[in-house]
């Protein structure tokens, strides 16, 4: 994998975040994630102010890797880049958005769950794909089956990932990292439970190390 994708893989877990109040919560959330050993975040466009959230998180913790998720338009990509976003995640495979992201020189991880998606990603020279929604689309069994004809891809499953199945996913070589929202739920963020978020991140890091033989 290229150095950027490798860095995400080394962290092993990518919090998938919906921020309803960026001005209040973004900076504190970034600090909580970094304190827990998870210096990466995918801030989704499922709430207003995603670009502000990205900017505030980067300002608070300059070393954190912050990208935009639920990206469905070129305007989302432009806004993410202007705010300092470092990667793009799309729910599905959209050739137009993949092309545009490559033109803007920003990594993009499109949602792919079928052989057709993988074929399309292959033509675009991608190496890391989001597998979404993971559990609902066949989970680890399907990911393993898909890796047989497409061994060149690493996968970032998102959807249904929790502390209960994180180790099983990360123990599989085709998995680069897992996306998850269990450590950044609405209850935790809206309740400003930063210590709990940090604790869940630390528990996740421990699982990542165990799954990869570093625990």
C-alpha positions, 0 to 999 in steps of 0.5 A: 500500500502507499504510505498514506493508506499504510498509515491508516492501516497501522492505526487499524480503526477509523471512527465514523463520526456524525457531528451535530455541533462542530463548534462545541464538540469537534476540538474536544473530540479530536483530543479524545480520539488522539488521547485514546491512540486513534488519531484518525477520523471520518467526519460524515456529511450526514450533518451540517458543518462537516467542513467546519468540523474537519477544520476545527479537529485539525486545528486542535490536533494537527497530527490527526488524520481527518477525512470526509465521509458520506461524500456524494457530490463534487461540492463535498470533495471541494469543501473537504479539501478546503477545510484540510480534509485528507481523504474521501469516503463514498457510500458506493462506487461513483466513477465521477467522484473517483475521477474528480478526487484523483484530479484533486489529488486526494485519496478516495475510498469508495464503497464496494461490495460486489464483483462489479464494484471491484472491477471498476475500482481495479480500472481506476488503480485503487488499492484500498476499498470501503466495504459498506455496509459490511455486516449487512452485505455478507460480512467477513465471509463475503470479503474473503470470497471477494479477495480470491479474484481480487487479491490486489485490494485491501478492504476497510469494512464499515457497518456493524463493526463493534468491539465484539467482532473487531478482532475477528475482522482485523485478524484477516490479512485482507482487512487494512482497517475497520470503520466504526461508530461504536466509540463515537455514538450520538450519546457519547458525543452529544453528552460530551463523554470524552473520557468514555470515548478515549477509553473505547479507543484505548480498548480498540487499540488493544484489540488491533494489537492483539489481532495483529500479533503485537499485543 
